[in-house]
Amino acid sequence: MKINVNYEIGEIEGVIIHSPGPEVENMTPQNAERALYSDILNLTVASKEYLQFKRVLKKVTNVYEVSDLLKIVLSEKNAKVNLINKICKNENVESISEFLLNLNEDELSKQLITGVPIHKKSNLTKFLSEGRYELQPLHNFFFTRDASMSINNNVLIGKLANKVREREAIIMEAIFNCNKIFETTTINFGNSQKIEHITIEGGDVLVARKDILLVGVGARTTTQGVDNLIEHFKKIKKDINIIVQVLPKEPESFIHLDMVFTLLDNDKCLIYPPVILNQHAFETVNIVIRNGKVKNIKEEKNIPSALSKLGMKLEMIYCGGNSDEWIQEREQWHSGANFFAIGPGKIMGYGRNEYTIEAINQNGFEVIKAKDIISNKVKLDNYNKYVITVEGAELARGGGGCRCMTMPINRKNN
């Protein structure tokens, strides 16, 4: 499949996901923070919720699992050797490379994600170690949005802010560089000679239109990450507007732009007002690139205002509704502003955010329960605009929503 994402809400034709497994459960309250969690999840409950989410996706698009794609990469000897060497060098565990290379692709794919246990009897240091893993589990990999980003016909490999997630990006780069799977060119700022302070994650990057990119700058994406985007577009001489939204660096619910702003339809967006409309505290900046040069950098009132000047006039729907700031804050904490677009006016989000769902419904979207789609009780073709509500009480505790759990690789153009 060719990579093609020119429009954040274009009809979805292909998406990459990762069903959470033992790696989600392999943590304790003591190491949850290191794993970037504020709490530990119940895998049994989270898996049931995720399965519902996955079944809905399979009803509407082509769904690819990371583990299946990784097995294809590992089936090629050279690709397998290169990937293992890169991972082991990056995580300073080159002593286990031979062990990993002797695993078949099924087992290797599994261990690269769920973790490689320490072989306690190989030496005294390992025998006495309090740790359990040579390679740590990838606790966050079911949030596939962050490690790679489809931008037009290319894939930008994430430069993740936390070392515990770096392997995710290495795996995704290997998948997109495998010509058996996708047709694309990868861009990797992590390969730059000047990589200090450069971080960029997919939750902060939205392709609003073919020529408009929205980028959040905060806890996970730095200004240097945006500067590298600027240099990339200058180099390929693509005319583009990069609209940057500065985000609070805490609390953790604000880690990405898509936790406070998502596109729902051609003329509607969902926002968390205290961040998006707080011009004096959190700046919005428009970077205009024309003919391989930065033509202008200017401050804007907010994202919707900046988009309106570029011909995208959006009606704002508030996360948590309009009536109570405390409700807005509570629902934003559980990914109430984070929705995944199946197509224009066709979106998915957590049903637990009742006030947000009600606000979306009042703006012309039919509310449809995921279980009714799976059971064929409801046919999506009968509705022009809808919001699918998935059960996500446990998944939301992991710190992300439906957009976080999807990495689109192909959408129909507007």
C-alpha positions in Angstrom: 0.0 0.0 0.0 1.2 3.5 -0.8 1.4 6.0 2.0 -1.1 8.9 1.4 -2.3 11.2 4.2 -3.1 14.7 3.0 -6.1 15.3 5.2 -6.6 14.5 8.9 -10.2 13.5 8.4 -10.1 11.9 4.9 -11.9 8.6 4.5 -9.6 6.0 6.1 -8.3 3.2 3.9 -5.5 1.8 6.0 -4.4 2.0 9.6 -1.7 0.4 11.8 -2.5 -0.6 15.4 -1.0 -2.7 18.1 -3.2 -4.8 20.4 -2.0 -4.5 24.0 -0.5 -7.7 25.4 1.6 -8.8 28.4 3.9 -5.7 28.0 1.0 -3.6 29.4 0.8 -5.7 32.5 4.5 -6.2 33.1 4.9 -3.2 35.5 4.3 -2.4 39.1 3.2 0.7 41.0 6.9 1.3 41.7 8.0 1.4 38.0 4.8 2.7 36.4 6.1 6.2 36.3 9.2 5.1 34.5 7.0 3.4 32.0 5.2 6.8 31.6 2.0 5.6 33.3 0.3 7.3 36.2 -1.4 4.0 37.2 -1.2 0.3 36.2 -3.8 -1.2 33.8 -5.9 -4.3 34.2 -4.9 -6.1 31.0 -8.0 -8.4 30.9 -10.4 -5.3 31.0 -8.2 -3.2 28.6 -8.0 -6.1 26.1 -11.7 -6.5 26.0 -12.1 -2.7 25.4 -9.4 -2.7 22.8 -10.9 -5.7 20.9 -14.2 -3.8 20.6 -12.2 -0.8 19.2 -10.3 -3.1 16.8 -13.5 -4.8 15.6 -15.1 -1.5 14.7 -11.9 -0.5 12.7 -12.1 -3.8 10.8 -15.6 -2.9 9.8 -14.5 0.3 8.1 -10.9 -0.1 6.9 -7.8 -2.2 6.3 -6.2 -2.9 9.7 -2.5 -3.9 10.1 -1.1 -5.2 13.4 2.5 -4.1 14.3 3.4 -7.6 15.3 2.4 -9.0 11.9 4.3 -6.4 10.0 7.3 -6.9 12.2 7.3 -10.7 11.4 7.6 -9.8 7.7 10.6 -7.6 8.4 12.2 -10.4 10.5 11.7 -13.0 7.8 14.4 -11.3 5.7 17.9 -12.2 7.1 19.6 -8.9 6.4 16.7 -6.8 7.8 16.6 -9.0 10.9 20.3 -8.6 11.5 20.2 -4.9 11.0 17.2 -4.4 13.3 18.6 -6.5 16.1 22.0 -4.9 15.9 20.5 -1.4 16.0 18.2 -2.2 19.0 20.9 -3.9 21.0 23.4 -1.1 20.4 20.8 1.6 21.3 19.9 -0.2 24.5 23.4 -1.3 25.4 22.6 -5.0 25.4 24.8 -6.2 22.6 25.6 -9.4 24.6 22.1 -10.8 23.8 22.2 -10.1 20.0 23.2 -13.7 19.2 20.4 -15.1 21.4 17.9 -12.8 19.6 19.2 -13.7 16.1 18.6 -17.4 16.9 14.9 -16.8 17.6 12.4 -17.4 14.8 10.4 -14.4 13.6 7.3 -15.3 15.6 9.1 -15.5 18.9 11.4 -12.6 18.1 8.6 -10.3 17.2 6.9 -11.1 20.5 10.0 -10.6 22.6 10.9 -7.3 21.0 7.6 -6.0 22.2 6.8 -7.8 25.4 10.4 -7.7 26.6 13.4 -10.1 26.8 13.8 -11.6 30.2 17.2 -11.6 31.9 18.9 -14.9 31.8 19.7 -15.0 35.5 22.1 -18.0 35.3 24.4 -16.5 32.6 26.6 -14.6 35.1 26.7 -13.3 38.7 25.7 -9.7 37.8 22.5 -10.9 36.2 21.8 -13.5 38.9 21.9 -10.8 41.5 20.1 -8.2 39.4 16.8 -6.9 40.8 15.6 -6.3 37.2 13.6 -8.7 35.1 14.4 -7.7 31.6 17.4 -7.3 29.3 15.1 -5.5 26.9 12.3 -3.7 28.7 8.6 -4.3 27.6 7.2 -1.6 25.3 4.4 -0.6 27.7 3.2 2.3 25.4 3.3 0.7 22.0 -0.5 0.4 21.7 -0.4 4.1 21.2 0.9 3.6 17.7 0.4 7.3 16.7 3.6 8.5 18.3 6.5 6.5 16.8 5.7 7.3 13.2 3.7 9.9 11.3 2.2 9.7 7.8 2.7 13.2 6.1 1.5 13.3 2.5 3.3 10.4 0.8 6.2 10.1 3.4 6.6 8.7 6.9 8.3 10.8 9.5 9.9 8.5 12.1 9.3 9.9 15.6 12.2 11.1 17.8 10.5 10.1 21.0 11.0 12.2 24.2 11.6 9.2 26.5 14.2 6.5 26.1 11.8 3.8 27.2 9.9 4.4 23.9 12.9 4.6 21.4 12.6 1.0 20.3 9.1 1.7 19.0 10.5 4.2 16.5 13.3 1.8 15.5 10.7 -1.0 14.8 8.4 1.3 12.9 11.3 2.6 10.7 12.2 -1.0 9.9 8.6 -1.7 8.9 8.3 1.3 6.6 11.7 0.7 5.0 10.6 -2.9 4.1 9.6 -2.7 0.5 7.5 -5.9 0.8 5.0 -4.0 2.9 4.6 -0.3 2.0 5.6 2.1 -0.7 7.1 5.2 0.9 10.2 7.2 1.9 11.0 7.6 5.6 12.3 10.7 7.2 14.3 10.4 10.4 15.5 13.4 12.3 17.1 11.0 14.8 19.8 10.3 12.2 20.8 13.9 12.1 24.3 14.8 13.3 22.8 17.5 15.5 20.1 15.6 17.4 20.4 17.3 20.8 16.9 18.5 22.0 15.2 17.2 18.9 12.0 15.4 19.8 8.8 15.0 17.8 5.9 12.6 18.4 2.9 11.8 16.3 0.3 12.9 18.9 1.6 16.4 18.2 1.3 16.3 14.4 -2.0 16.8 12.5 -2.2 17.1 8.7 -5.0 19.6 8.5 -4.8 19.9 4.8 -2.2 19.0 2.2 -0.5 22.3 2.7 -1.2 22.8 6.4 0.4 21.0 9.3 -0.6 21.5 12.9 2.2 20.8 15.5 2.1 20.9 19.3 5.2 22.0 21.2 5.3 20.9 24.8 6.4 18.0 26.9 7.0 15.6 24.0 7.8 17.7 20.9 10.4 20.5 21.1 10.9 23.7 19.0 14.0 22.0 17.6 11.8 19.2 16.3 9.7 21.8 14.5 12.8 23.5 13.2 13.8 20.2 11.6 10.4 20.0 10.0 11.0 23.4 8.6 14.4 22.4 7.2 12.8 19.3 5.6 10.1 21.3 3.8 12.6 23.9 2.7 14.8 21.2 1.2 12.0 19.5 -0.8 10.6 23.0 -1.7 7.1 22.3 -0.5 4.9 25.3 0.1 3.3 24.7 3.5 2.0 26.5 6.6 3.1 25.0 9.9 0.8 26.2 12.7 2.5 25.6 16.0 0.5 25.4 19.3 2.5 25.8 22.5 1.1 23.4 25.1 1.4 23.2 28.9 4.2 20.9 30.0 2.0 19.6 32.9 -0.2 17.9 33.9 0.5 14.8 31.8 -2.9 14.9 30.1 -1.6 17.7 27.9 1.3 15.7 26.5 0.2 16.1 22.9 -1.8 18.5 20.7 -4.4 15.8 20.0 -5.3 15.8 23.7 -6.6 19.3 23.4 -7.5 19.6 19.7 -8.8 17.2 17.0 -10.6 17.7 13.7 -14.1 16.2 13.4 -15.5 17.4 10.1 -14.8 19.8 7.3 -16.2 22.6 9.4 -15.9 21.4 13.0 -13.2 20.8 15.5 -13.1 19.7 19.1 -11.1 21.8 21.5 -10.2 22.1 25.2 -10.8 25.8 25.7 -8.4 26.6 28.6 -5.5 25.7 26.4 -6.6 26.4 22.8 -8.3 29.7 23.6 -5.8 30.9 26.2 -3.8 33.1 23.8 -1.7 34.9 26.4 -0.5 31.7 28.2 0.0 29.4 25.2 1.0 31.0 21.9 -0.1 29.9 18.5 2.5 30.6 15.7 2.1 30.3 11.9 5.3 29.5 10.0 4.9 30.2 6.3 7.3 28.3 3.9 7.3 29.2 0.2 9.8 28.3 -2.5 12.2 26.7 -0.2 12.4 29.6 2.3 10.7 30.7 5.5 8.6 33.6 4.2 7.1 34.6 7.6 6.7 33.6 11.2 3.9 35.3 13.0 1.8 34.9 16.1 -1.9 34.0 15.7 -4.9 34.3 18.0 -5.5 30.6 18.1 -5.6 27.5 15.8 -9.1 28.0 14.5 -8.4 31.6 13.8 -5.2 30.7 11.9 -7.0 28.0 9.9 -9.8 30.4 9.0 -7.3 32.8 7.4 -6.2 29.9 5.3 -9.7 29.0 4.1 -10.5 26.4 6.8 -13.4 27.9 8.8 -14.2 25.7 11.8 -16.9 25.7 14.4 -15.5 24.8 17.8 -17.1 22.1 20.0 -15.9 22.1 23.6 -14.5 19.0 25.3 -16.8 18.5 28.2 -19.5 20.8 26.8 -20.0 24.5 27.5 -21.5 24.5 30.9 -18.9 23.7 33.5 -15.1 24.1 33.5 -14.7 21.3 36.1 -16.5 18.9 33.7 -14.2 20.0 30.9 -11.2 19.4 33.0 -12.4 15.9 34.1 -13.2 14.7 30.6 -10.0 16.2 29.0 -8.0 14.1 31.6 -9.5 11.0 30.1 -8.9 11.9 26.5 -12.2 13.7 26.0 -10.7 15.8 23.2 -9.0 12.9 21.5 -11.1 11.5 18.6 -10.1 9.5 15.6 -11.7 10.4 12.2 -12.9 7.5 10.0 -13.9 10.1 7.5 -15.3 13.7 7.4 -18.0 13.8 10.1 -17.4 10.2 11.1 -15.4 9.8 14.3 -14.6 7.5 17.2 -14.1 8.3 20.9 -14.5 7.0 24.4 -18.2 6.8 25.5 -17.2 7.5 29.1 -16.9 11.2 28.2 -20.6 11.7 28.2 -20.7 15.5 28.2 -18.4 15.7 25.2 -20.4 13.1 23.4 -23.6 15.1 24.1 -22.0 18.3 22.8 -20.9 16.5 19.6 -24.4 15.0 19.2 -26.0 18.5 19.5 -23.9 19.5 16.6 -25.4 17.0 14.2 -23.6 13.7 14.9 -25.6 10.6 15.6 -24.3 8.7 18.6 -23.7 5.0 17.8 -22.4 2.4 20.2 -19.5 0.3 19.0 -21.3 -2.9 20.1 -24.2 -2.2 17.9 -21.9 -1.9 14.9 -20.1 -5.1 15.7 -23.4 -7.0 16.1 -24.7 -5.5 12.8 -27.6 -3.9 14.6 -26.5 -0.6 13.1 -25.3 0.0 9.5 -23.0 3.0 9.3 -23.9 3.6 5.6 -27.3 4.8 6.9 -25.7 7.8 8.6 -24.0 10.9 7.1 -22.4 12.0 10.4 -21.8 10.0 13.5 -19.7 9.5 16.6 -18.9 5.9 17.5 -18.6 5.4 21.3 -16.2 2.7 22.4 -15.8 1.4 25.9 -12.6 2.8 27.2 -12.8 3.2 30.9 -9.6 1.1 31.4 -7.8 2.1 28.2 -8.2 5.8 29.1 -6.2 5.3 32.2 -3.2 4.6 30.0 -3.2 8.2 29.0 -4.6 8.2 25.4 -7.6 8.0 23.2 -8.7 6.6 19.9 -6.5 8.9 17.9 -3.5 7.9 20.0 -4.2 4.2 19.3 -4.2 4.5 15.5 -1.5 5.3 12.9 -3.2 6.0 9.5 -1.2 5.1 6.5 -3.8 5.9 3.7 -6.7 8.3 3.5 -8.7 9.4 0.5 -7.9 13.0 -0.5 -10.4 15.7 0.2 
